[in-house]
């Protein structure tokens, strides 16, 4: 059983690909009403960690619990409590937002009101338009709406703001703050220090598959102006030397 208030708990997570250790002993909790950032360069282990949580990869070591449910022993029950937003969400070109929401709600076995979600994420005017006609920002808002189809307690976002313009990025961040205010637990993977500083209550800095620092963004990142500088200060290793 997870500690009181904890919605996602990762303990001693390990994942190996042949001789390469992609994730090495990661332990991290995310509480209700909290945004936690996994901050690190490409190849640090952020996406692999999220894939293990989602059941897309089977970890070689460690435990994962979602709302007190063992995600490795009862994956369907655990994953039903998770919503996920990726950098890109692929849907059939001819499906409409209304149809996509109805299908996702059926998959989750949920009874979320599609009209409410369409309104919440500014998609009512495009509800019956084809997916191929949506702008990049509208597609990302639809991805958020789909993540809510199962009324999740935990949200995972993997570089969700990458490639968005300033306006769309600001809207996405506002949505994430609203999710936090609703008492949901958010874990976001990013390599953007400004995003981590702006949004996160806590961050965990990943380097070569390990958490090398964890805490409030100001305390961990400090006065460093780049992720490269922060990693060098925390580990004594430049990113250029770490195989990035």
N, C-alpha and C positions, 0 to 999 in steps of 0.2 A: 504494500500500500504506500502511495506517495505521501510525503509530508503534507501537513495542512497547507492549502493554498497552492501547492505545486501542481501544475497541469501537465508538464512534460519533464521527465527525469531521465537523463542519460548517465550511465555509470560504467566506467572502464571500457568504453567502446573501442573496438579494434577492427580494422579491415585491411586485409593484405591482398595484393594482386601479384601472384608469383612471389618474387623476392622483394617486391616493393611494398612497404607499409604505408598505405594511404592515410590511415587513421590510427593513432597510437595512444590508447588509454585516455580518451576524452571523457570527462565527467562534467555535467552541466545540468542545472535545473532552471526551469522557466515557470514563474508563478502567474496566477491569474492577474490580469491588469498590469502586465509588464511586457516591455519590448526589450528583447535581448538580441544583440548583434553578434554574428560570427564574422569577424573581420580578418581578412587575410588575402594574400595575393593568389593568383591563379595557381592551382595545384597544391594549395595548402591543406585541402581536405574538407572544405566547406560543403561542396555538393555531395561528396561521398557520405558525409554525416547525414545530410538531409535524406539521401536515398536510403540509407539504413533505417531511418525513422519511418519512412514511408513504405518499407518492405520491398523496395526495388532492388536492394542489395541485402544479402544475408551477412550480418556481421560475424567475424571470427571470434570475437570476445565481447563481453560486456552485456549489459541489460538496458532495455528501453521500456519505460512505462508512460502511458498516456492516461491521465485522469485516474491513476491507480491501477490501470489495466496493463498487464504484461503484453507488450506489443509483439514479442517473439512467440509466446505461447497462445495468444488469442488475437491474432492480427486483424481479423475482420472487425471485432468489437473495438479495438483500439483505433484503427484507421478510420472508422466511421465518425470519430470525434475530431478528425483533422481536416482542415481545408488547406489547399496548397495553391500558390501562385508562382509560376515559373517566369523566366525572362521572356519566353515565347510560349504561347498556348496554341496548339494546332487543332483546328476544328474543320469539318467538311465545308467547302466553300458555299454550298447551297443551303446550309442549315441557318435558321434564324435565331436570334437571341432568345426569343420566347420558347422555341422548340428545344434549344440546348438546355435551358433551365429546367424544363419539364422532364427531359431525359435524365439529367443529373439528379433531380429530386427523386425520381423513381429508383435510380441506382442506390441512393443513400437510404431509401425507404423513409424519406422525410416528408413533411407536409408543409414545407415553406411556401409562402405565397409568392409566386413568380412575379406578380404585378408589383408587390412591395419591393422586391429586389431590383426589378427594372427601374422603378422610380428612385430607389436609394442611390443607384449607381449611374443615374442620368441616361438611361437607355430606352425610355418609353418611346421616344420618337423613332428609334431604330429597332424597335421590338420585333417587327415583322420584315425587316430588311435582311438581305442575304449577308452571311458572314464576310464574303469576299468584298462587300461594299463598305465595310466598316473601316474607319481610320485606325491608326496604330493605338491612339489613346482609347478609342471605343473598344477595341479588342482587349486592351488591358483591363478596362472597367468591366467588361464581360467576364474576364478571367476571375476578377474579384467576386462578381456576383455568383459565378459557378462555385467558387470556393465556399460560399455561404449557403449553398443549396442544402447541406446537411446540418446547418446551424452549429458549426464547429466550436469547440472550446479552445482549440489550438490552431493557429495559423502559421504555416511555413511559407516564407517568401524567399526565392532564390534569385538574387540580382533583378528584382522585379522592376526597379526604376531605370535599369540600364537602357539607353537608347531613347528614352522619353525626352520630349522638350521640356522647357522650364515649367510651363503651365501644367502639363500633364503630370510632371514629377511632383509639383506642389499639391495637386489634387490627390495623388496617390498617398502622399505623406499625411494629408488631412484624413483620408479614409483609415489609414493605419492608426492614427491617434484616436479616431472614433472607436475602432475595434478595441483598443486598450481601455478606453473609458467604459466600454460595455463589460469589462471584466474578462476579456479573452486574453490568452497568452500568445505572444508573437515571437517567433524566432526568425530572424532575417539574416541571410548570407549576403555579404557585400564586400567589395574591396574599396569602397568609396568612404574615405575618412569623414568627409563633410556630412554624408548621410548618417553615418554612425553617431557623430557628435550631435546632430540635430534631433535624431529620433529616439535613440536608445537610452534606456534606464541603466543598462549594464552592457558591456561588451566583453567578448572573449576573443583574444587575438590568437589565430592559428598560424603555425609555422612548421612546415615539414610534418604535418599530421598531429601536432601536439598543441595544446593550449599553453602558450608561454606567458600570458598575462590575462587577468580577469578583474573587472571592477567597473566603477563609474567611468564614462568616456574621458572626462577631464583628467582623472587620476591616472588612467592607463596611457592615454595618448599624450597628455601634457602639452608642451609647446611645440611638438613636432609638426612640421608642415607637410609631411608626406608619409605615406605608408612605409616606403623604403627606409626613411629615417627612423621611424618608430620601431620597425623590425630590427634594424641595426642596433639601436639603443637597448632593446629588450634581450637580444640574443647574441650580440657581437658578430652577427653574420649578415653580410650584405645579400640582398635578393639576387644579385647577379652571380653570387657564389653558391646559391642554393639550388641551381638548376631551373630557375623560373623560365 
